Amino acid sequence: MKTMNQIVGENLKKTRELSGFTQEQVAKSIGVERSAYSNYESGVREVPFHLLEKIADLFGCEAFLLFEDNVEADNEICLLYTSDAADE
């Protein structure tokens, strides 16, 4: 059985990859080190909710969707869009 950290991590990775962002871009956009963001995606560390909100804004979705289990990569859990926010 997956932990909540693993579920959120898998969804972070899926949405990041679908949106075309690198881990470095997302980490920079939300103000953390890439290694910390990598730990969020791998489920090693719990993502603080204030960062989940920033990530959801970056991906154009509601934060609660990142907690959904068994989300297929081809389903649109977020309204993905190209944004220059990660470059800031």
Secondary structure, 3 states (H helix, E strand, C coil): CCCHHHHHHHHHHHHHHHHCCCHHHHHHHHCCCHHHHHHHHHCCCCCCHHHHHHHHHHHCCCHHHHHCCCCCCCCCCCCCCCCCHHHC
